Each structure stands twice: as C-alpha cells, then as structure tokens.
Amino acid sequence: MKSKYLKILILFAIIIALVFGVLIYKRHSRNVIEEIVSMNDMINILIAGRDSYNDNMFRFFSLVTINPVNKNIGITFIPPDYRILMNDDGTKLKKISEVDFYYFDRIRYTLKKDIQMNVPFYIILYSADVIRSVNLLEGVNIFFIDQIQNTSKKDFGLQYLDGEKVVQYINSVEQNSIYMKYDRILDIFLTLYNDKDNIKKLFSYKFISELFRNIRTNLMSQEIYSIAEVALNGANIDSTLLPGDFNNGYYTVDELSYMSYQQEFLTNLVLQSEPDSNVKIKILNGTNIPGLARKLRNDLIRDGMNVVEFATSNYPTIHDSIIICRQSDMKSVKRISDMTGIGKIYFVTDTRQLSNILIIVGEDMAK
C-alpha cells in the first residue's frame, strides 16, 4: 500500500514539474512583440526615469509608439503632473510622479481612457542605467550652440559626451525644468538614432541582453531584440508633449486635447507621410564671406522651401556647413540635407524657436 502511494506521489511530482517546466519555457520563449507586428498593431512602451533610486516613483515619463508597418516612431513626453485615475470612477486621483509603479495598471488604464492607447510595456531607467547604456554605445556627439548658460566660444561646436556627461547635459537646464530636460533627452535620442547605421554594427541578441541586463522592464530579452529590429529600420521620428491643460493642480487631457493629439500626431504615425514642405528654416552665415546666407536662402525659396530668417552668425566661423534640427522631424531634415548637399546634421532641440531647422553656412559653400 505504501509503495502504491509513493508511486502516486512521484507521478504527481513529475506532472507538477512538467507543468512548471512548460510555463517557464513559454515565459522565456514568448515574443508578444512578434505577435503585435504580425497584426500590424502599434507597439507602445512607457519609459519612466529618475536620477536616483526612490522606491517605485519617477519623475520623467515618455510614451514611445512604434508603427511596425511604416516604421515611424513617435515619442510623447508626459508631464509629471499628469492626472492618474486611481479608481475607475475617478474619485481618487494622483499625479503620475506620485504613483508607485506597483500600480502600473492604473497608469495604463488612464492612458487608455485619455488617448485611446493600449500601453502594455514599461522600461524603467535610472541615471546609472543611462550612463552604462551610453558607454556601451560608445558615447554620443552633441553639437553645442547655446544650450549651456554662459556658453563661451570654446564651447561652440561638436562635443563628445560619455555616459556621465550625458546625464550632466540632461540635468544642466535652467531652473531644473522638466520640459527643457525633455528637449535634452530628445537631443541624445535623435543623435543616436541618426547614427543607427553604426549602432547596427553592434546589434546582436548578446548586445541587447547586455544593454538591458540591469534595466527593469516587463519585456523579455527576445522582445526587446524584436523592438530594436523594427526601430533600427525606422523611417521617421516625431515627438510631442502630451496635449492638455492644468486643472486643480493636475495636468489633464480632455476631448479637444485628444482630438488635437490624434489629428496632429497619431495620424502622422499611421500615414506614410512626406517631408513637411512648409518646414521653417533659419540660415546664418558662419563665415566672413558676405552673401552666402542670402544665396542659400534664394536657392531654397526657389525650390519651394520656407525660409523665415537669414542673418550673419554670432558664433565662431566654421569651415563645414551644418544643419541643426530644432524639432524632431528626421524626414524633413534629410530632405534639406539632400537639397543643399550639407551632410553634417546635428540635433539641438528647442521647441521655443520659431524655426524647425537652423542652417549655419560654412566656408565650403563658397566653393
């Protein structure tokens, strides 16, 4: 009798072990991203960040949306005062920066309700993660114009930033403004993305696993790899601040804000949009040779482009002409690059500027 019970227990233990084995295998071999791509659905990832560890509450938030059909990427920056519904009837509210990430489902619920976006994935980054990631990507080159207060002439030009300097660059904004930090973060992201052909040389499953080794996320390594495969073949990147307004201390999204977001931002992610022919261009003559800015202005206007300003540069003279993208629209920047023959493109985001693109004409244009 005892032998019979023992056999039953052993059989039961084997069945339990097999069930757990199958569950573990399914978890580590799952790839929800491939399923989303196969259905041509949007991939939505909430990225949260903070300078230093502080439980599960964060300061920086962005929603990254990838359209696997046309490879367009959209980045929606979310104000830290964005209102989260902590219960379904909306009687309990918190700012997103006050919500413990244990309640990610409430953030997900609110985004679905406000902007009709299903956001199943998240990635959490601290400064240490950014430093490590940038160093693994071998740093980033940022063109300095006047991002830093009291910029001297020696600061003007291309600067190499390692991981530590990237974090300093993001945090060295006036009055610690989160919105100016969003601009700096965009500088880093767009610069790295513009260099994606070189990043592809590093691209492998092993590299992705190493890159995300200590980063907290609910994505599996194989899913991150699939996202990277789509993103590194992307066509255009656009960005926006989540439209809305303050109401009783909370940043809220109403129906009109959602309609604006849908028409002016989401539509561009879905459509195979052409470069904006009405992009606003500012031209500065970065040399001591008169007439170069005027000549380029006339050429671009003749080609149907909108030049809103041209003048002499107050910056040090340069030999090679450069294009500086002030707002994220990679297609338009590359179109201007093709039209002018200027191959050096840099990203210095400043959404306060009237112009989308700044061209500083160098001595090479006098030839």
Secondary structure as UniProt FT lines:
FT   HELIX           2..29
FT   HELIX           32..38
FT   TURN            39..40
FT   STRAND          43..50
FT   TURN            55..56
FT   STRAND          60..66
FT   TURN            68..70
FT   STRAND          73..77
FT   TURN            80..81
FT   STRAND          82..85
FT   TURN            88..89
FT   STRAND          93..95
FT   HELIX           96..98
FT   HELIX           101..103
FT   HELIX           104..115
FT   STRAND          121..126
FT   HELIX           127..136
FT   TURN            137..138
FT   STRAND          140..144
FT   TURN            149..150
FT   HELIX           153..155
FT   STRAND          157..161
FT   HELIX           163..171
FT   HELIX           174..176
FT   HELIX           178..194
FT   HELIX           196..202
FT   HELIX           205..211
FT   TURN            212..214
FT   STRAND          216..217
FT   HELIX           221..231
FT   TURN            232..233
FT   STRAND          237..241
FT   STRAND          245..247
FT   TURN            248..249
FT   STRAND          250..252
FT   HELIX           255..261
FT   HELIX           262..266
FT   HELIX           267..270
FT   TURN            277..278
FT   STRAND          280..285
FT   TURN            290..291
FT   HELIX           292..302
FT   TURN            303..304
FT   STRAND          306..312
FT   STRAND          322..325
FT   HELIX           330..340
FT   STRAND          345..347
FT   TURN            351..352
FT   STRAND          357..361
FT   HELIX           363..366
//
